[in-house]
């Protein structure tokens, strides 16, 4: 039995230890809740910065570019905007000229550069990408041996039932995100996993595996060898851009597809292999598909194109025999927003294909070069893959 003196000493040690712990903690300011989505679809953004001079809200995809915020007595700056159309939007703050994400929000946009915060405005009825009470698939991160001795990364979606129905094989959709995006963007922002969960559960899409690779292997090689990240390409169809796209194509064909087909239960033939992508990923999609017609039967281009000049130079295999091309590709799909900066080039490419008697399914909607539009492209294409 401990004596009273022993108990006193233990209590004193515990008190001193707690005091030291407390003194070592950073000072705590007001608890900040941000963003706060209000019932009327307005959104309140807040940021704690007692010593800041100016703070601007930057969320131009929902119409709030560099909007001044108001400082409260407790050092919390805030602003309410909207109502905002239901969707998922990136945003950030500019604090005395420095762009930062929202420290009160863990929901971030995967990106090679600035990782903006994300806010989801829910719709009154469930959105196409909403989490619903249906069987859910799984997301897995994979590492694989990649080009030039590097280690590559892919994110893989497997549909509900994959782990239980061990004799069943599935078609595969290779889905490539855009410039500065990462292998996480199609599921963290595009919500392709939830869209497929919902579609498969309601019989609107075939169960499929989705493989989401990182589209910039040159940057990954530089990172893993201690070199500077390569600068952005100046032209989407210039020599440097085409070189980088070819490197990705090589990685896809010689490394990613064999790795997936070795480690996942896939139906390993072109009729059960689709490829699609957004922006730069769309350009990679088209070139990889046109250079490897034996590999893909379904091709989906989201806000991207190949110029007629490049088609005439490099892809006469596609245009010289339209009957064969139309037979080879069960689906050649192109979607674009009418306010997208690639709208003119995309529609010119679509017209070029139609003039060459190539079957291309086109889809134009309002909006710009955004992931809000990408979800609409997914909504149109996922149900018609592998049908």
RODO-2510 file (C-alpha; in nm, 4 decimals, decimal comma):
residues 387
     n   res          X          Y          Z
     1     x     0,0000     0,0000     0,0000
     2     x     0,1356     0,3412    -0,0950
     3     x     0,1919     0,5917     0,1864
     4     x     0,0364     0,9379     0,1844
     5     x     0,3828     1,0803     0,1082
     6     x     0,4160     0,8555    -0,1976
     7     x     0,0737     0,9524    -0,3247
     8     x     0,1588     1,3203    -0,2786
     9     x     0,4816     1,2828    -0,4784
    10     x     0,3006     1,1003    -0,7614
    11     x     0,0346     1,3705    -0,7756
    12     x     0,3013     1,6440    -0,7809
    13     x     0,4907     1,4729    -1,0658
    14     x     0,1696     1,4320    -1,2647
    15     x     0,0804     1,7986    -1,2099
    16     x     0,4238     1,9226    -1,3134
    17     x     0,4217     1,6983    -1,6188
    18     x     0,0809     1,8308    -1,7232
    19     x     0,1949     2,1883    -1,6636
    20     x     0,4993     2,1407    -1,8855
    21     x     0,2843     1,9769    -2,1522
    22     x     0,0350     2,2616    -2,1405
    23     x     0,3089     2,5243    -2,1572
    24     x     0,4547     2,3501    -2,4651
    25     x     0,1333     2,3762    -2,6625
    26     x     0,0845     2,6613    -2,9092
    27     x    -0,1661     2,9297    -2,8096
    28     x    -0,5176     2,8534    -2,9227
    29     x    -0,7367     3,1118    -3,0874
    30     x    -1,1084     3,0960    -3,1642
    31     x    -1,2412     2,7741    -3,3158
    32     x    -1,2993     2,8420    -3,6851
    33     x    -1,5591     2,6493    -3,8850
    34     x    -1,4934     2,6861    -4,2559
    35     x    -1,6511     2,6448    -4,4990
    36     x    -2,0050     2,6490    -4,3645
    37     x    -2,2714     2,5613    -4,6212
    38     x    -2,5962     2,7290    -4,5211
    39     x    -2,9486     2,5949    -4,5873
    40     x    -3,0070     2,8535    -4,8604
    41     x    -2,6943     2,7333    -5,0520
    42     x    -2,4925     3,0351    -4,9506
    43     x    -2,1473     2,9546    -4,8134
    44     x    -1,9612     3,1253    -4,5309
    45     x    -1,5816     3,1126    -4,5454
    46     x    -1,3674     3,2061    -4,2439
    47     x    -0,9966     3,2454    -4,1756
    48     x    -0,8155     3,3229    -3,8497
    49     x    -0,5437     3,5851    -3,9027
    50     x    -0,5401     3,8586    -3,6354
    51     x    -0,2371     4,0381    -3,7831
    52     x    -0,3298     4,0210    -4,1517
    53     x    -0,3962     4,3417    -4,3428
    54     x    -0,6131     4,2055    -4,6243
    55     x    -0,7626     3,8659    -4,7031
    56     x    -0,9338     3,7818    -5,0294
    57     x    -1,1509     3,4811    -5,1099
    58     x    -1,0487     3,3178    -5,4366
    59     x    -1,3051     3,0749    -5,5722
    60     x    -1,3611     3,1992    -5,9241
    61     x    -1,5293     2,8791    -6,0398
    62     x    -1,8308     2,9773    -5,8337
    63     x    -1,8028     3,3452    -5,9187
    64     x    -1,5970     3,4722    -5,6263
    65     x    -1,2574     3,5800    -5,7548
    66     x    -1,0482     3,7900    -5,5145
    67     x    -1,3453     3,9050    -5,3041
    68     x    -1,2421     4,1033    -4,9931
    69     x    -1,3241     3,9404    -4,6589
    70     x    -1,4228     4,1267    -4,3417
    71     x    -1,2215     4,1112    -4,0204
    72     x    -1,4090     4,0450    -3,6967
    73     x    -1,3134     4,1528    -3,3436
    74     x    -1,1631     3,8120    -3,2640
    75     x    -0,9264     3,8197    -3,5628
    76     x    -1,1437     3,5881    -3,7749
    77     x    -1,2029     3,7122    -4,1280
    78     x    -1,5216     3,5962    -4,3002
    79     x    -1,7422     3,6350    -4,6030
    80     x    -2,0686     3,4796    -4,7202
    81     x    -2,1243     3,4219    -5,0933
    82     x    -2,3975     3,2730    -5,3050
    83     x    -2,6375     3,1060    -5,3342
    84     x    -2,4009     2,8672    -5,5130
    85     x    -2,5132     2,6027    -5,7614
    86     x    -2,4748     2,2549    -5,6080
    87     x    -2,1415     2,0985    -5,7043
    88     x    -1,7838     2,0584    -5,5772
    89     x    -1,5650     2,3696    -5,6044
    90     x    -1,2012     2,4574    -5,5333
    91     x    -1,1165     2,7735    -5,3434
    92     x    -0,8380     2,9402    -5,1470
    93     x    -0,7487     3,2553    -4,9568
    94     x    -0,5036     3,5301    -5,0459
    95     x    -0,3563     3,6519    -4,7185
    96     x    -0,1614     3,9736    -4,7718
    97     x    -0,0910     3,8565    -5,1253
    98     x     0,0046     3,4977    -5,0352
    99     x    -0,2291     3,2235    -5,1611
   100     x    -0,3082     2,9572    -4,9000
   101     x    -0,5666     2,6849    -4,8584
   102     x    -0,8208     2,6709    -4,5776
   103     x    -0,6558     2,5430    -4,2549
   104     x    -0,9993     2,4552    -4,1138
   105     x    -1,0763     2,2236    -4,4068
   106     x    -0,9048     1,8892    -4,4683
   107     x    -1,0764     1,8392    -4,8069
   108     x    -0,8047     1,9332    -5,0600
   109     x    -0,7679     1,9267    -5,4374
   110     x    -0,4890     1,6828    -5,5372
   111     x    -0,2447     1,8780    -5,7519
   112     x     0,1250     1,9053    -5,8326
   113     x     0,1215     2,2715    -5,7333
   114     x    -0,1118     2,4651    -5,5064
   115     x    -0,3560     2,2293    -5,3403
   116     x    -0,6727     2,4335    -5,3130
   117     x    -0,9432     2,3530    -5,0633
   118     x    -1,2721     2,2003    -5,1800
   119     x    -1,6274     2,2777    -5,0814
   120     x    -1,9257     2,0625    -5,1755
   121     x    -2,2653     2,2266    -5,2098
   122     x    -2,5225     1,9459    -5,1769
   123     x    -2,8245     1,9361    -5,4030
   124     x    -3,1789     1,8896    -5,2765
   125     x    -3,1998     1,5533    -5,4533
   126     x    -2,8964     1,3193    -5,4548
   127     x    -2,6346     1,4243    -5,7092
   128     x    -2,4932     1,1727    -5,9562
   129     x    -2,1771     1,1572    -5,7429
   130     x    -2,3455     1,1567    -5,3990
   131     x    -2,2711     0,8903    -5,1400
   132     x    -2,5796     0,6686    -5,1465
   133     x    -2,6968     0,3588    -4,9619
   134     x    -2,5709     0,1109    -5,2223
   135     x    -2,2911    -0,1490    -5,2266
   136     x    -1,9574     0,0276    -5,2523
   137     x    -1,6385    -0,0628    -5,4326
   138     x    -1,2843    -0,0178    -5,3071
   139     x    -0,9991     0,2234    -5,3777
   140     x    -0,6455     0,0817    -5,3743
   141     x    -0,3104     0,2571    -5,4161
   142     x    -0,0556     0,0592    -5,6154
   143     x     0,3166     0,0986    -5,6905
   144     x     0,4652    -0,0464    -6,0074
   145     x     0,8027    -0,0502    -6,1913
   146     x     0,7846     0,2465    -6,4293
   147     x     0,9906     0,4136    -6,7037
   148     x     1,3611     0,4932    -6,6635
   149     x     1,3874     0,2944    -6,3428
   150     x     1,1318     0,5041    -6,1539
   151     x     0,8505     0,3773    -5,9340
   152     x     0,5049     0,4669    -6,0605
   153     x     0,1768     0,5046    -5,8763
   154     x    -0,1798     0,4266    -5,9781
   155     x    -0,5121     0,4394    -5,7986
   156     x    -0,7417     0,1453    -5,8740
   157     x    -1,1179     0,1252    -5,8230
   158     x    -1,2675    -0,2226    -5,7986
   159     x    -1,6474    -0,2573    -5,7919
   160     x    -1,8527    -0,3975    -5,5075
   161     x    -1,8278    -0,7764    -5,4987
   162     x    -1,4803    -0,7903    -5,6514
   163     x    -1,3208    -0,9454    -5,3424
   164     x    -1,5990    -1,2030    -5,2992
   165     x    -1,6659    -1,3160    -5,6562
   166     x    -1,3138    -1,4478    -5,7013
   167     x    -1,3815    -1,6217    -6,0328
   168     x    -1,5279    -1,3161    -6,2047
   169     x    -1,3244    -1,0996    -6,4420
   170     x    -1,3940    -0,7384    -6,5345
   171     x    -1,3391    -0,4869    -6,8144
   172     x    -1,0994    -0,2001    -6,7393
   173     x    -1,1244     0,1753    -6,7901
   174     x    -0,7869     0,3559    -6,7909
   175     x    -0,8705     0,7102    -6,6796
   176     x    -0,6094     0,9884    -6,6974
   177     x    -0,6388     1,3268    -6,5266
   178     x    -0,5231     1,6638    -6,6558
   179     x    -0,2241     1,8942    -6,6397
   180     x    -0,0893     1,9334    -6,2814
   181     x    -0,3542     1,6895    -6,1533
   182     x    -0,2478     1,3654    -5,9872
   183     x    -0,3608     1,0045    -5,9900
   184     x    -0,6009     1,0935    -5,7049
   185     x    -0,7996     1,3640    -5,8819
   186     x    -1,0526     1,1482    -6,0674
   187     x    -1,1745     0,9930    -5,7451
   188     x    -1,1248     1,2727    -5,4915
   189     x    -1,2707     1,5448    -5,7152
   190     x    -1,4291     1,3592    -6,0074
   191     x    -1,5956     1,1108    -5,7682
   192     x    -1,5810     0,8375    -6,0326
   193     x    -1,5969     0,5698    -5,7613
   194     x    -1,9255     0,6948    -5,6165
   195     x    -2,0722     0,7524    -5,9612
   196     x    -1,9961     0,3940    -6,0581
   197     x    -2,1218     0,2588    -5,7251
   198     x    -2,4555     0,4294    -5,7917
   199     x    -2,4757     0,3388    -6,1604
   200     x    -2,3805    -0,0247    -6,1090
   201     x    -2,6278    -0,0647    -5,8220
   202     x    -2,9101     0,0717    -6,0396
   203     x    -2,8126    -0,1281    -6,3489
   204     x    -2,7010     0,1814    -6,5441
   205     x    -2,3361     0,0794    -6,5937
   206     x    -2,1469    -0,2458    -6,6213
   207     x    -1,9260    -0,3400    -6,3281
   208     x    -1,5739    -0,2369    -6,4247
   209     x    -1,2296    -0,1722    -6,2844
   210     x    -1,0995     0,1841    -6,3176
   211     x    -0,7242     0,2441    -6,3268
   212     x    -0,6139     0,6028    -6,2600
   213     x    -0,2456     0,6645    -6,3400
   214     x    -0,0313     0,9710    -6,2811
   215     x     0,0013     1,1446    -6,6169
   216     x     0,3381     1,3159    -6,5673
   217     x     0,6089     1,0472    -6,5426
   218     x     0,8797     1,2990    -6,6365
   219     x     0,8087     1,4940    -6,3182
   220     x     0,8100     1,1754    -6,1133
   221     x     1,1465     1,0710    -6,2583
   222     x     1,2893     1,4142    -6,1715
   223     x     1,1567     1,3915    -5,8159
   224     x     1,2976     1,0442    -5,7598
   225     x     1,6398     1,1357    -5,8995
   226     x     1,6737     1,4635    -5,7093
   227     x     1,6294     1,6876    -6,0118
   228     x     1,4118     1,9942    -6,0597
   229     x     1,0576     1,9379    -6,1800
   230     x     1,0393     2,0097    -6,5539
   231     x     0,8677     2,3322    -6,6499
   232     x     0,5257     2,3326    -6,8121
   233     x     0,5075     2,2841    -7,1875
   234     x     0,4450     2,5987    -7,3893
   235     x     0,2349     2,4293    -7,6584
   236     x    -0,0050     2,1390    -7,6223
   237     x     0,1036     1,9897    -7,9539
   238     x     0,4625     2,1145    -7,9603
   239     x     0,7672     1,8909    -7,9745
   240     x     0,8204     1,8878    -7,5970
   241     x     0,4539     1,8115    -7,5241
   242     x     0,4512     1,5244    -7,7733
   243     x     0,7716     1,3850    -7,6249
   244     x     0,6189     1,3823    -7,2782
   245     x     0,2972     1,2266    -7,4065
   246     x     0,4994     0,9532    -7,5758
   247     x     0,6772     0,8815    -7,2471
   248     x     0,3408     0,8400    -7,0747
   249     x     0,2142     0,6206    -7,3598
   250     x     0,5210     0,3976    -7,3257
   251     x     0,4624     0,3708    -6,9515
   252     x     0,0950     0,2870    -7,0034
   253     x     0,1463     0,0218    -7,2686
   254     x     0,4648    -0,1443    -7,1406
   255     x     0,4246    -0,1088    -6,7631
   256     x     0,0812    -0,0109    -6,6343
   257     x    -0,1404    -0,2389    -6,8412
   258     x     0,0798    -0,5478    -6,7852
   259     x     0,0951    -0,4725    -6,4116
   260     x    -0,2839    -0,4390    -6,3865
   261     x    -0,3457    -0,7530    -6,5899
   262     x    -0,1053    -0,9495    -6,3717
   263     x    -0,2475    -0,8308    -6,0402
   264     x    -0,6196    -0,7849    -6,1081
   265     x    -0,8882    -1,0081    -6,2542
   266     x    -0,9407    -0,8310    -6,5832
   267     x    -1,0653    -0,9408    -6,9230
   268     x    -0,7405    -0,8816    -7,1079
   269     x    -0,8484    -0,7949    -7,4608
   270     x    -0,9192    -0,4744    -7,6524
   271     x    -1,2975    -0,5224    -7,6474
   272     x    -1,2862    -0,4970    -7,2690
   273     x    -1,0340    -0,2158    -7,2469
   274     x    -1,1307     0,1544    -7,2506
   275     x    -0,9216     0,4683    -7,2206
   276     x    -1,0259     0,8217    -7,1342
   277     x    -0,8886     1,1446    -6,9955
   278     x    -0,9362     1,5117    -6,9230
   279     x    -0,7337     1,7978    -7,0754
   280     x    -0,3722     1,6787    -7,1051
   281     x    -0,5001     1,3349    -7,0070
   282     x    -0,7415     1,3555    -7,2997
   283     x    -0,4543     1,4313    -7,5363
   284     x    -0,2642     1,1351    -7,3932
   285     x    -0,5773     0,9248    -7,4362
   286     x    -0,6193     1,0050    -7,8047
   287     x    -0,2551     0,9529    -7,8976
   288     x    -0,2245     0,6302    -7,6990
   289     x    -0,5466     0,4952    -7,8536
   290     x    -0,4621     0,5979    -8,2116
   291     x    -0,1092     0,4551    -8,1814
   292     x    -0,2362     0,1316    -8,0268
   293     x    -0,5622     0,0480    -8,1962
   294     x    -0,5070    -0,3158    -8,0999
   295     x    -0,5290    -0,2232    -7,7316
   296     x    -0,8474    -0,0119    -7,6906
   297     x    -1,2021    -0,0384    -7,8260
   298     x    -1,3513     0,2546    -7,6277
   299     x    -1,2009     0,6037    -7,6343
   300     x    -1,3307     0,9048    -7,4370
   301     x    -1,1826     1,2514    -7,4780
   302     x    -1,2842     1,5043    -7,2128
   303     x    -1,1998     1,8599    -7,3253
   304     x    -0,9115     1,7733    -7,5550
   305     x    -0,8293     1,7170    -7,9207
   306     x    -0,5602     1,6516    -8,1808
   307     x    -0,5119     1,9221    -8,4429
   308     x    -0,6028     1,8350    -8,8036
   309     x    -0,2398     1,9041    -8,8989
   310     x    -0,1127     1,6444    -8,6514
   311     x    -0,3828     1,4006    -8,7609
   312     x    -0,2681     1,4346    -9,1233
   313     x     0,0956     1,3924    -9,0226
   314     x     0,0809     1,1175    -8,7617
   315     x    -0,2545     0,9396    -8,7724
   316     x    -0,3368     0,8500    -9,1302
   317     x    -0,3911     0,4995    -8,9916
   318     x    -0,7102     0,6432    -8,8410
   319     x    -0,8345     0,8507    -9,1335
   320     x    -0,7237     0,6535    -9,4415
   321     x    -0,9730     0,3719    -9,3872
   322     x    -1,2753     0,5095    -9,2018
   323     x    -1,4698     0,1845    -9,2313
   324     x    -1,1947    -0,0007    -9,0462
   325     x    -1,1623     0,2745    -8,7825
   326     x    -1,5373     0,2756    -8,7224
   327     x    -1,5246    -0,1006    -8,6768
   328     x    -1,2174    -0,0893    -8,4529
   329     x    -1,3545     0,1701    -8,2124
   330     x    -1,6842     0,0731    -8,0584
   331     x    -1,6936     0,4222    -7,9092
   332     x    -1,5044     0,7402    -7,9954
   333     x    -1,6478     1,0118    -7,7697
   334     x    -1,5632     1,3807    -7,7365
   335     x    -1,7031     1,6230    -7,4772
   336     x    -1,6352     1,9943    -7,4324
   337     x    -1,7734     2,2986    -7,2506
   338     x    -1,8885     2,5891    -7,4650
   339     x    -1,6830     2,8291    -7,2485
   340     x    -1,3774     2,6033    -7,2374
   341     x    -1,0614     2,7619    -7,3774
   342     x    -1,0167     2,4416    -7,5820
   343     x    -1,3659     2,4642    -7,7327
   344     x    -1,2543     2,5971    -8,0737
   345     x    -0,9800     2,3393    -8,1207
   346     x    -1,2023     2,0561    -8,0015
   347     x    -1,4933     2,1399    -8,2307
   348     x    -1,2562     2,1821    -8,5265
   349     x    -1,1143     1,8357    -8,4565
   350     x    -1,4630     1,6877    -8,4278
   351     x    -1,5611     1,8459    -8,7620
   352     x    -1,2404     1,7111    -8,9177
   353     x    -1,3252     1,3563    -8,8055
   354     x    -1,6793     1,3831    -8,9363
   355     x    -1,5498     1,5126    -9,2683
   356     x    -1,3253     1,2050    -9,2847
   357     x    -1,6324     0,9848    -9,2209
   358     x    -1,5062     0,8836    -8,8770
   359     x    -1,7851     0,8147    -8,6291
   360     x    -1,7400     1,0404    -8,3279
   361     x    -2,0057     1,0994    -8,0643
   362     x    -1,9929     1,4645    -7,9585
   363     x    -2,1263     1,6293    -7,6452
   364     x    -2,1234     2,0023    -7,5698
   365     x    -2,2481     2,1607    -7,2488
   366     x    -2,2212     2,5052    -7,0868
   367     x    -1,9219     2,5705    -6,8677
   368     x    -1,5463     2,5906    -6,8865
   369     x    -1,2382     2,3782    -6,8337
   370     x    -1,3512     2,2507    -6,4946
   371     x    -1,3965     1,9370    -6,2931
   372     x    -1,7628     2,0274    -6,2593
   373     x    -1,7904     1,9567    -6,6315
   374     x    -1,5761     1,6449    -6,6031
   375     x    -1,8361     1,4835    -6,3778
   376     x    -2,0933     1,5490    -6,6497
   377     x    -1,8668     1,3831    -6,9083
   378     x    -1,8339     1,0820    -6,6783
   379     x    -2,2091     1,0711    -6,6324
   380     x    -2,2533     1,0461    -7,0091
   381     x    -1,9782     0,7945    -7,0850
   382     x    -1,9693     0,5469    -6,7963
   383     x    -2,3101     0,3980    -6,8840
   384     x    -2,2105     0,3313    -7,2487
   385     x    -1,8740     0,1646    -7,1888
   386     x    -1,8485    -0,2075    -7,2618
   387     x    -2,2062    -0,2262    -7,3946
***
